[in-house]
Amino acid sequence: MTTRLVLLYVEREAGPDAVDEILERIGRAGERDRLLDEDAWFSWQTKIDLFQATTEVLGDRHAMRQIGQTILELEVSPAMKLALKALGSPAMVYRNVVRANARFCRSHEMTLVSEDAGRAEIEFASLADGRAHRLECDYVAGLLSSVPELFGREPADVDHRRCVADGADVCRFSVAWDLAPGRARRAISRFAAAITGHRRRERHLEMQLAHLGDATERLAGSLQDVVSELRVEDVLAKITANARAAVGGSDFALLLDGPDGLRVQSSSEGVDAATLDALERWAVKRPYLLRSPQLIDDLAEVGGVPAEIGMHSVCAAPLVARGEPIGLLVALSGRPRVFLPRDLAVLEAYAAQTAIAVTNARLYEAQAALATRDPLTGLLNHRAFHEELDRALEEGDPAVVLLDLDGFKQVNDTDGHAAGDELLRAVARALRGSCRADDLVCRLGGDEFAVLLPHADPLTARAVARRVAEAVDGADPRTRASYGLATTPADGTTKEALLVAADERLYAAKRERGARRSAPHGLDLLRESVALLEDALGPERAAEEVRRRLEAGGAPAALEQVLAELERARGSAGVPQA
């Protein structure tokens, strides 16, 4: 705020060349835009160098006091001016001077010693090594004198006789202002020619209009920006990024309510992990935070605050959607007594916007999930599988595993569709549990599933395919999995080629498994039966019994094969053939 105010004043009084000369003198040539940025911070020494160079270039030893007095005339910190104006009177502004100073200054603090009947005593002290400079005191005096002008009155008289620069232990400012709110207006009505008073009143009204317009524009702009996003993670990031539009100069955290209570979902970069964790533990035990806005000047004065929270001032507003609290937007400061009452009201308005944006994003996410997820198993659906396969082909060489459940129809026919649904859910769980973290599991429809491996060499793909098939086989004893694997580029580089290759291998596997299940299984059963006959009747009579059954027309092919094996065995043992 200070650097912006100084440069705007110099440019108005002496032109842009004077600004360039000042920047050159302090070694900041080329940094004009950064010095005009109210969100950029500078050291105390940079401020003093700027004050000295400004006084020298303008040739006015009282320049710093005049610059402080003109803060209401220039485009500097409109949000702060509006917040101070909302306090209602000069006395209330001086009572909150500590908060206003803490917002923009980290090297010095202000203390209100006393305030009564149009007078106030304010101390200004260094937070570090007692450093002070007369030009800084002149600037502070100018700022203090401008307060009554916020309310259309004459500037205050500021006396600064005790100064650290002169050897005092602390700087003290004695401020006096006119208690009569209508003094300027009475002067205008009595003296039509008092143009100065008229212009002051006009500037005051213009300033109010500009501040209100700026506040409205900021809130409208933040709402448009936040609600323009529909993905929850993007909305959360924009909420904290735009939070300075509501309450500048602070760090922010956004907590959303869930099964485990309030949890931090997004925060500004200035807040460390330990502070966020402590903030969660503190907030989750205070349900009243979700009921109404809260302004806490100093957490050190509040019981039950974790030491790791690392913050002093808290300004918090609940997020309310459809009458129900869904979270908390918190502004944080490392110094006590930073936030003004107006900050709480503005933050509450911003929290209302945030609640709308979060609700919309959650609804969109839910609808998107319905469009891409199979409702029975929660897996990606047929449409999502094709979209993800297209994306994977653009980014690399994926592999595809298509799976089909053998025996699923019998489960539905014998045990019912509810049992079939439960079996499909069990298969889905087995597939998810056997895949890698980056693999995508999909249900294509019915008892058909697919696993997309975005990045897998052929050897890895075969290992994953076998593993998922074995997992499906173990999900339910009533079914087994047949699968087909296709890899790129071996089986093609297009989606159609991959799916055709995987599908052909899937059905080849089903045919092979069916053949193994019918022929070998039937022969084994017959061999066991013949062995029993041999034990009971002897080899010759067993052969005769098999031939008799053949002549009766029972399972010719299988019985003939067993009979041939039996007769070969008898011949090798020297038994006469029948």
C-alpha positions as CSV (number, residue, x, y, z in Angstrom):
1,M,0.0,0.0,0.0
2,T,2.7,2.4,1.0
3,T,4.9,2.0,-2.1
4,R,1.8,2.3,-4.4
5,L,0.7,5.5,-2.6
6,V,4.1,7.2,-2.9
7,L,4.6,6.4,-6.6
8,L,1.0,7.6,-7.5
9,Y,1.5,10.8,-5.6
10,V,4.9,11.5,-7.2
11,E,3.5,10.8,-10.7
12,R,0.6,13.2,-10.0
13,E,2.8,16.0,-8.7
14,A,5.9,15.7,-10.8
15,G,5.3,13.2,-13.6
16,P,6.6,9.8,-14.7
17,D,10.1,11.0,-15.1
18,A,10.3,11.8,-11.4
19,V,9.1,8.3,-10.6
20,D,11.9,6.8,-12.8
21,E,14.5,9.0,-11.1
22,I,13.3,7.8,-7.6
23,L,13.4,4.2,-8.6
24,E,16.9,4.6,-10.1
25,R,18.1,6.2,-6.8
26,I,16.9,3.3,-4.7
27,G,18.1,0.6,-7.0
28,R,14.7,-0.5,-8.2
29,A,14.7,0.6,-11.8
30,G,12.3,-1.5,-13.8
31,E,10.3,-2.5,-10.8
32,R,7.6,0.1,-11.1
33,D,4.8,-2.4,-11.6
34,R,5.9,-4.5,-8.6
35,L,6.0,-1.4,-6.3
36,L,2.5,-0.5,-7.5
37,D,1.2,-4.0,-6.5
38,E,-0.5,-3.9,-3.1
39,D,0.1,-7.7,-2.7
40,A,3.9,-7.3,-3.0
41,W,5.8,-6.8,0.3
42,F,9.0,-4.8,0.8
43,S,11.5,-4.5,3.6
44,W,11.4,-1.6,6.1
45,Q,14.7,-0.3,4.7
46,T,13.3,-0.2,1.1
47,K,10.5,1.9,2.5
48,I,12.9,4.4,4.1
49,D,15.0,4.6,1.0
50,L,11.9,5.3,-1.0
51,F,10.8,8.1,1.5
52,Q,14.3,9.7,1.3
53,A,14.5,9.6,-2.5
54,T,11.0,11.0,-2.8
55,T,11.7,13.9,-0.4
56,E,14.9,14.7,-2.4
57,V,13.4,14.5,-5.9
58,L,10.4,16.6,-4.9
59,G,12.5,19.0,-2.9
60,D,9.9,19.1,-0.1
61,R,10.8,18.0,3.4
62,H,7.1,17.7,4.3
63,A,6.3,15.4,1.3
64,M,5.8,12.3,3.4
65,R,3.2,13.9,5.6
66,Q,1.4,15.3,2.6
67,I,1.5,11.8,0.9
68,G,-0.1,10.3,4.0
69,Q,-2.8,12.9,4.0
70,T,-3.7,12.2,0.3
71,I,-4.4,8.5,0.7
72,L,-8.2,9.1,0.2
73,E,-7.6,10.9,-3.1
74,L,-5.6,8.3,-4.8
75,E,-6.4,4.8,-6.0
76,V,-4.9,2.9,-3.1
77,S,-6.4,0.0,-1.1
78,P,-10.1,0.7,-1.8
79,A,-11.1,-2.4,0.1
80,M,-9.4,-1.1,3.3
81,K,-11.0,2.3,2.9
82,L,-14.4,0.7,2.5
83,A,-13.8,-1.4,5.6
84,L,-12.8,1.6,7.7
85,K,-15.7,3.6,6.4
86,A,-18.0,0.8,7.5
87,L,-16.9,1.4,11.1
88,G,-19.1,4.5,11.2
89,S,-17.0,7.2,12.9
90,P,-13.5,8.5,13.4
91,A,-13.4,7.2,17.0
92,M,-14.2,3.6,15.8
93,V,-11.4,3.8,13.2
94,Y,-8.9,5.0,15.7
95,R,-10.0,2.2,18.1
96,N,-9.2,-0.3,15.2
97,V,-6.0,1.3,14.1
98,V,-4.1,-1.7,15.4
99,R,-5.9,-3.9,12.9
100,A,-5.5,-1.6,10.0
101,N,-1.7,-1.2,10.7
102,A,-1.2,-5.0,11.1
103,R,-2.7,-5.5,7.7
104,F,0.0,-3.7,5.9
105,C,3.0,-3.4,8.2
106,R,5.0,-6.3,9.7
107,S,7.9,-4.2,11.1
108,H,6.0,-2.0,13.5
109,E,2.8,-2.2,15.6
110,M,0.4,0.4,16.7
111,T,-1.3,0.6,20.1
112,L,-4.3,2.7,21.1
113,V,-3.3,4.1,24.5
114,S,-6.5,6.1,25.0
115,E,-9.5,7.6,23.1
116,D,-12.2,9.9,24.4
117,A,-14.2,12.9,23.2
118,G,-12.5,13.6,19.9
119,R,-9.0,12.8,21.1
120,A,-6.8,9.7,20.9
121,E,-3.3,8.8,22.0
122,I,-1.6,6.2,19.7
123,E,1.8,4.6,20.1
124,F,4.0,3.3,17.2
125,A,6.8,0.9,18.1
126,S,9.2,-1.3,16.2
127,L,8.8,-5.1,16.4
128,A,12.5,-5.7,15.9
129,D,15.3,-3.5,17.0
130,G,13.7,-0.2,17.9
131,R,14.4,1.3,14.4
132,A,12.7,4.5,13.6
133,H,13.0,7.3,11.1
134,R,11.5,10.8,11.1
135,L,10.2,10.5,7.5
136,E,8.2,7.4,8.5
137,C,6.7,9.2,11.5
138,D,5.7,12.1,9.2
139,Y,4.0,9.6,6.9
140,V,2.1,7.9,9.8
141,A,1.0,11.3,11.0
142,G,-0.4,12.1,7.6
143,L,-2.3,8.8,7.5
144,L,-3.8,9.4,11.0
145,S,-4.8,12.9,10.1
146,S,-6.8,11.7,7.1
147,V,-9.2,9.5,9.1
148,P,-12.0,12.0,9.7
149,E,-12.1,12.7,5.9
150,L,-13.5,9.2,5.5
151,F,-16.7,10.7,7.0
152,G,-16.7,14.0,5.2
153,R,-15.1,16.0,8.0
154,E,-12.0,18.2,8.3
155,P,-8.6,16.4,8.8
156,A,-7.5,15.7,12.3
157,D,-4.7,17.6,14.1
158,V,-1.8,15.3,14.8
159,D,0.9,16.2,17.3
160,H,4.1,14.1,17.3
161,R,6.4,15.3,20.1
162,R,7.7,12.0,21.4
163,C,9.7,10.2,18.7
164,V,12.2,7.3,18.9
165,A,14.3,9.1,16.3
166,D,14.8,11.8,19.0
167,G,15.7,9.4,21.7
168,A,12.2,8.5,23.1
169,D,11.4,4.9,24.1
170,V,8.4,4.9,21.8
171,C,6.7,7.1,19.2
172,R,3.5,8.7,20.4
173,F,0.9,10.6,18.3
174,S,-1.7,12.8,19.9
175,V,-4.7,13.1,17.6
176,A,-7.6,15.5,17.9
177,W,-10.6,15.8,15.5
178,D,-13.9,17.8,15.3
179,L,-16.8,15.8,16.9
180,A,-19.4,17.8,14.9
181,P,-20.3,15.7,11.8
182,G,-21.9,18.6,10.0
183,R,-19.1,21.2,10.2
184,A,-18.1,20.9,6.5
185,R,-21.7,21.0,5.4
186,R,-22.5,24.1,7.6
187,A,-19.6,25.9,6.1
188,I,-20.8,25.2,2.6
189,S,-24.4,26.5,3.4
190,R,-23.0,29.7,5.1
191,F,-20.4,30.5,2.5
192,A,-21.4,29.6,-1.0
193,A,-18.0,30.6,-2.2
194,A,-16.2,28.0,0.0
195,I,-15.2,25.9,-3.0
196,T,-12.7,23.9,-1.0
197,G,-15.2,22.5,1.3
198,H,-17.5,21.7,-1.6
199,R,-14.8,19.9,-3.4
200,R,-13.9,17.9,-0.3
201,R,-17.5,16.7,0.0
202,E,-17.6,15.9,-3.6
203,R,-14.4,13.8,-3.4
204,H,-15.8,12.1,-0.4
205,L,-18.9,11.0,-2.2
206,E,-17.0,10.0,-5.3
207,M,-14.7,7.9,-3.1
208,Q,-17.6,6.1,-1.4
209,L,-19.2,5.3,-4.8
210,A,-15.8,4.1,-6.1
211,H,-15.3,1.9,-3.1
212,L,-18.7,0.4,-3.3
213,G,-18.3,-0.2,-7.0
214,D,-14.9,-1.8,-6.4
215,A,-16.2,-4.1,-3.7
216,T,-19.1,-5.2,-5.9
217,E,-16.8,-5.7,-8.9
218,R,-14.4,-7.8,-6.8
219,L,-17.1,-10.0,-5.4
220,A,-18.8,-10.4,-8.8
221,G,-15.6,-11.2,-10.5
222,S,-14.7,-13.8,-7.9
223,L,-18.1,-15.4,-8.2
224,Q,-17.8,-15.6,-12.0
225,D,-14.4,-17.1,-11.8
226,V,-15.2,-19.7,-9.1
227,V,-18.5,-20.9,-10.6
228,S,-16.9,-21.1,-14.1
229,E,-15.2,-24.3,-13.0
230,L,-17.1,-27.6,-12.6
231,R,-14.4,-30.0,-11.4
232,V,-14.2,-30.1,-7.6
233,E,-10.4,-29.9,-7.4
234,D,-10.3,-26.9,-9.8
235,V,-13.0,-25.1,-7.8
236,L,-11.1,-25.6,-4.5
237,A,-7.9,-24.3,-6.0
238,K,-9.7,-21.2,-7.4
239,I,-11.5,-20.5,-4.1
240,T,-8.2,-20.0,-2.2
241,A,-6.6,-18.2,-5.1
242,N,-9.4,-15.7,-5.2
243,A,-9.8,-15.3,-1.5
244,R,-7.7,-12.2,-1.5
245,A,-10.5,-10.5,-3.3
246,A,-12.5,-10.8,-0.1
247,V,-9.9,-10.2,2.6
248,G,-6.5,-9.1,1.3
249,G,-3.1,-9.7,3.0
250,S,-4.0,-13.0,4.7
251,D,-3.6,-16.7,4.3
252,F,-6.6,-18.9,3.7
253,A,-7.8,-22.4,4.3
254,L,-10.9,-24.1,3.0
255,L,-12.4,-26.9,5.2
256,L,-15.2,-29.2,4.0
257,D,-17.3,-31.3,6.3
258,G,-17.3,-35.0,5.8
259,P,-17.6,-38.3,7.7
260,D,-14.5,-37.5,9.8
261,G,-15.5,-33.9,10.5
262,L,-13.9,-30.8,9.0
263,R,-10.9,-31.5,6.8
264,V,-8.7,-29.0,4.9
265,Q,-9.3,-29.4,1.1
266,S,-7.4,-26.3,-0.1
267,S,-5.1,-23.6,1.3
268,S,-2.9,-20.7,0.2
269,E,0.8,-21.4,-0.2
270,G,1.7,-19.5,2.9
271,V,0.2,-22.1,5.3
272,D,2.4,-25.0,6.3
273,A,1.2,-28.6,6.8
274,A,1.6,-28.5,10.6
275,T,-0.6,-25.4,10.9
276,L,-3.3,-27.0,8.6
277,D,-3.3,-30.2,10.7
278,A,-3.6,-28.2,13.9
279,L,-6.4,-26.1,12.4
280,E,-8.3,-29.2,11.6
281,R,-8.0,-30.5,15.1
282,W,-9.1,-27.2,16.5
283,A,-12.0,-26.7,14.2
284,V,-13.4,-30.2,14.4
285,K,-14.0,-29.7,18.2
286,R,-15.9,-26.5,17.7
287,P,-19.2,-27.1,15.9
288,Y,-20.3,-23.5,16.5
289,L,-17.9,-22.5,13.7
290,L,-20.4,-24.0,11.3
291,R,-23.3,-22.0,12.7
292,S,-22.2,-18.4,12.4
293,P,-19.2,-16.3,11.4
294,Q,-16.5,-15.9,14.0
295,L,-13.7,-13.3,14.4
296,I,-11.0,-14.2,16.9
297,D,-8.5,-11.5,17.5
298,D,-5.9,-13.7,19.2
299,L,-5.9,-17.5,19.4
300,A,-3.5,-17.3,22.3
301,E,-6.3,-15.9,24.4
302,V,-8.6,-18.8,23.5
303,G,-8.3,-22.2,25.3
304,G,-7.7,-25.5,23.6
305,V,-5.7,-24.2,20.6
306,P,-2.9,-26.6,19.4
307,A,0.5,-25.0,19.7
308,E,1.3,-26.1,16.1
309,I,-1.4,-23.9,14.7
310,G,1.1,-21.1,14.0
311,M,-1.5,-18.4,13.6
312,H,-2.9,-15.7,15.9
313,S,-5.9,-14.1,14.2
314,V,-8.7,-16.0,12.6
315,C,-11.7,-14.8,10.6
316,A,-14.0,-17.7,9.7
317,A,-17.3,-18.0,7.8
318,P,-19.4,-21.1,7.3
319,L,-20.3,-22.5,3.9
320,V,-24.1,-23.1,3.8
321,A,-25.9,-24.9,1.0
322,R,-29.7,-25.5,1.1
323,G,-29.7,-24.5,4.7
324,E,-27.0,-27.1,5.7
325,P,-23.4,-26.2,6.6
326,I,-20.9,-28.0,4.3
327,G,-17.7,-26.4,5.3
328,L,-15.7,-23.4,6.6
329,L,-13.7,-20.7,4.9
330,V,-11.0,-19.3,7.1
331,A,-8.7,-16.3,6.8
332,L,-5.6,-16.6,8.9
333,S,-2.9,-14.2,10.1
334,G,0.3,-14.7,12.0
335,R,-0.3,-11.6,14.1
336,P,-3.0,-10.8,16.6
337,R,-5.8,-8.3,16.0
338,V,-5.5,-8.0,12.2
339,F,-9.1,-8.4,11.0
340,L,-11.7,-5.6,10.9
341,P,-15.4,-6.2,11.5
342,R,-16.0,-5.4,7.9
343,D,-13.7,-8.3,6.9
344,L,-16.0,-10.8,8.6
345,A,-19.0,-9.5,6.7
346,V,-17.1,-9.6,3.3
347,L,-15.8,-13.0,4.0
348,E,-19.3,-14.2,4.8
349,A,-20.5,-13.0,1.4
350,Y,-17.5,-14.7,-0.2
351,A,-18.3,-17.9,1.7
352,A,-21.8,-17.9,0.3
353,Q,-20.3,-17.8,-3.2
354,T,-18.0,-20.6,-2.3
355,A,-20.8,-22.8,-1.1
356,I,-22.6,-22.3,-4.4
357,A,-19.5,-23.2,-6.4
358,V,-18.7,-26.3,-4.3
359,T,-22.3,-27.6,-4.5
360,N,-22.4,-27.1,-8.2
361,A,-19.1,-28.9,-8.6
362,R,-20.2,-31.8,-6.5
363,L,-23.5,-32.1,-8.5
364,Y,-21.5,-32.0,-11.7
365,E,-19.1,-34.6,-10.4
366,A,-21.9,-36.9,-9.4
367,Q,-23.6,-36.6,-12.8
368,A,-20.3,-37.2,-14.5
369,A,-19.8,-40.3,-12.4
370,L,-23.2,-41.6,-13.4
371,A,-22.3,-41.1,-17.1
372,T,-19.0,-42.9,-16.8
373,R,-19.6,-45.5,-14.1
374,D,-21.5,-48.8,-14.1
375,P,-24.1,-48.4,-11.3
376,L,-23.9,-52.1,-10.2
377,T,-20.1,-52.5,-9.8
378,G,-18.8,-48.9,-9.7
379,L,-16.4,-49.8,-12.5
380,L,-15.9,-47.6,-15.6
381,N,-18.6,-48.3,-18.1
382,H,-18.5,-49.2,-21.8
383,R,-18.4,-45.5,-22.9
384,A,-15.7,-44.6,-20.5
385,F,-13.6,-47.6,-21.6
386,H,-13.5,-46.4,-25.2
387,E,-12.7,-42.9,-24.2
388,E,-9.9,-44.0,-21.9
389,L,-8.5,-46.3,-24.6
390,D,-8.5,-43.5,-27.1
391,R,-6.6,-41.3,-24.6
392,A,-4.1,-44.1,-23.8
393,L,-3.4,-44.6,-27.5
394,E,-2.6,-40.9,-27.9
395,E,-0.2,-41.0,-24.9
396,G,1.6,-44.3,-25.4
397,D,1.4,-48.0,-26.1
398,P,-1.4,-49.5,-24.0
399,A,-2.5,-53.1,-23.6
400,V,-6.0,-54.4,-23.3
401,V,-7.4,-57.5,-21.5
402,L,-10.9,-58.6,-22.3
403,L,-12.6,-61.1,-19.9
404,D,-15.7,-63.2,-20.0
405,L,-17.2,-65.3,-17.2
406,D,-17.8,-68.9,-18.0
407,G,-20.8,-70.3,-16.1
408,F,-22.4,-67.0,-15.3
409,K,-25.6,-67.8,-17.1
410,Q,-26.1,-70.9,-15.0
411,V,-25.7,-68.8,-11.8
412,N,-28.5,-66.5,-13.0
413,D,-30.7,-69.5,-14.1
414,T,-30.3,-71.5,-11.0
415,D,-29.7,-69.0,-8.2
416,G,-31.5,-65.9,-9.5
417,H,-30.4,-62.5,-10.8
418,A,-29.7,-61.2,-7.3
419,A,-27.1,-63.9,-6.9
420,G,-25.7,-63.0,-10.3
421,D,-25.5,-59.3,-9.3
422,E,-23.6,-60.2,-6.2
423,L,-21.2,-62.4,-8.2
424,L,-20.5,-59.5,-10.6
425,R,-19.7,-57.2,-7.7
426,A,-17.4,-59.8,-6.3
427,V,-15.6,-60.1,-9.6
428,A,-15.3,-56.3,-9.8
429,R,-13.7,-56.3,-6.4
430,A,-11.3,-59.0,-7.4
431,L,-10.3,-57.2,-10.6
432,R,-9.7,-53.9,-8.7
433,G,-7.6,-55.7,-6.1
434,S,-5.4,-57.5,-8.6
435,C,-4.6,-54.6,-10.9
436,R,-1.8,-52.0,-10.7
437,A,-2.5,-48.5,-9.5
438,D,-2.6,-47.0,-13.0
439,D,-4.7,-49.8,-14.6
440,L,-8.4,-49.1,-15.4
441,V,-11.0,-51.7,-14.8
442,C,-14.3,-51.6,-16.8
443,R,-17.5,-53.5,-17.1
444,L,-18.5,-53.6,-20.8
445,G,-21.9,-55.1,-20.1
446,G,-23.4,-58.4,-18.9
447,D,-20.5,-60.6,-17.7
448,E,-17.9,-59.0,-19.9
449,F,-15.1,-57.0,-18.4
450,A,-12.0,-55.2,-19.6
451,V,-8.7,-54.1,-18.0
452,L,-6.9,-51.2,-19.7
453,L,-3.1,-51.1,-19.0
454,P,-2.0,-47.6,-20.1
455,H,1.7,-48.3,-19.9
456,A,2.8,-52.0,-20.0
457,D,5.3,-53.9,-22.0
458,P,4.1,-57.3,-23.4
459,L,5.8,-59.3,-20.6
460,T,4.2,-57.2,-17.9
461,A,0.9,-57.2,-19.7
462,R,0.8,-61.0,-19.8
463,A,1.6,-61.2,-16.1
464,V,-1.2,-58.8,-15.2
465,A,-3.6,-60.6,-17.5
466,R,-2.9,-64.0,-15.8
467,R,-3.1,-62.4,-12.4
468,V,-6.5,-60.8,-13.0
469,A,-7.9,-64.0,-14.5
470,E,-6.8,-66.0,-11.5
471,A,-8.3,-63.4,-9.2
472,V,-11.6,-63.7,-11.0
473,D,-11.4,-67.5,-10.8
474,G,-11.0,-67.2,-7.0
475,A,-13.9,-64.7,-6.6
476,D,-16.6,-67.4,-6.9
477,P,-16.3,-71.2,-7.4
478,R,-19.3,-71.2,-9.8
479,T,-17.5,-69.3,-12.5
480,R,-14.2,-69.1,-14.2
481,A,-12.6,-66.4,-16.5
482,S,-11.6,-66.7,-20.1
483,Y,-9.5,-63.8,-21.3
484,G,-7.8,-62.3,-24.4
485,L,-4.8,-60.0,-24.3
486,A,-3.8,-57.5,-27.0
487,T,-0.7,-55.2,-26.9
488,T,0.6,-52.4,-28.9
489,P,2.2,-52.2,-31.3
490,A,2.4,-56.0,-31.8
491,D,-1.3,-56.4,-32.3
492,G,-1.9,-53.0,-34.0
493,T,-1.9,-49.3,-33.1
494,T,-5.6,-48.5,-33.5
495,K,-8.4,-49.2,-31.1
496,E,-10.2,-51.4,-33.6
497,A,-7.2,-53.6,-34.2
498,L,-6.5,-54.1,-30.4
499,L,-10.1,-55.0,-29.6
500,V,-10.4,-57.4,-32.5
501,A,-7.2,-59.2,-31.4
502,A,-8.2,-59.3,-27.8
503,D,-11.7,-60.5,-28.7
504,E,-10.4,-63.3,-31.0
505,R,-8.1,-64.6,-28.2
506,L,-10.8,-64.4,-25.7
507,Y,-13.1,-66.7,-27.7
508,A,-10.2,-69.0,-28.6
509,A,-9.6,-69.4,-24.9
510,K,-13.3,-70.1,-24.3
511,R,-13.4,-72.8,-27.1
512,E,-10.2,-74.4,-25.7
513,R,-11.5,-74.4,-22.2
514,G,-14.8,-75.9,-23.4
515,A,-13.0,-78.7,-25.2
516,R,-10.9,-79.4,-22.2
517,R,-14.0,-79.5,-20.0
518,S,-16.1,-81.8,-22.2
519,A,-13.6,-84.4,-23.7
520,P,-10.9,-84.9,-21.1
521,H,-13.4,-84.8,-18.3
522,G,-15.7,-87.4,-19.9
523,L,-12.8,-89.7,-20.7
524,D,-11.4,-89.5,-17.2
525,L,-14.8,-90.5,-15.9
526,L,-15.1,-93.5,-18.2
527,R,-11.6,-94.6,-17.4
528,E,-12.4,-94.6,-13.7
529,S,-15.6,-96.6,-14.4
530,V,-13.6,-99.2,-16.4
531,A,-11.0,-99.5,-13.7
532,L,-13.8,-100.3,-11.2
533,L,-15.2,-102.9,-13.6
534,E,-11.7,-104.5,-14.0
535,D,-11.3,-104.7,-10.2
536,A,-14.8,-106.3,-9.8
537,L,-14.9,-108.5,-12.9
538,G,-11.4,-108.9,-14.1
539,P,-10.0,-107.6,-17.4
540,E,-11.7,-110.0,-19.8
541,R,-15.2,-109.6,-18.3
542,A,-14.7,-105.8,-18.1
543,A,-13.9,-105.6,-21.8
544,E,-17.0,-107.7,-22.6
545,E,-19.1,-105.4,-20.4
546,V,-17.8,-102.3,-22.2
547,R,-18.5,-104.0,-25.6
548,R,-22.0,-104.9,-24.5
549,R,-22.7,-101.3,-23.6
550,L,-21.3,-100.1,-26.9
551,E,-23.7,-102.5,-28.7
552,A,-26.5,-101.0,-26.5
553,G,-25.7,-97.5,-28.0
554,G,-24.2,-95.7,-25.0
555,A,-21.6,-92.9,-25.8
556,P,-20.0,-94.6,-28.7
557,A,-17.0,-92.4,-29.3
558,A,-15.8,-92.2,-25.7
559,L,-16.5,-95.9,-25.0
560,E,-14.7,-97.0,-28.1
561,Q,-11.6,-94.9,-27.1
562,V,-11.6,-96.5,-23.6
563,L,-12.1,-100.0,-25.1
564,A,-9.2,-99.6,-27.5
565,E,-7.0,-98.5,-24.6
566,L,-8.1,-101.5,-22.5
567,E,-7.5,-104.0,-25.3
568,R,-4.0,-102.5,-26.0
569,A,-3.2,-102.9,-22.3
570,R,-4.4,-106.6,-22.4
571,G,-2.4,-107.3,-25.5
572,S,0.8,-105.9,-24.0
573,A,0.2,-108.1,-20.9
574,G,-0.1,-111.3,-23.0
575,V,-3.9,-111.6,-22.5
576,P,-5.8,-113.1,-25.5
577,Q,-7.8,-110.4,-27.3
578,A,-11.6,-110.7,-27.2
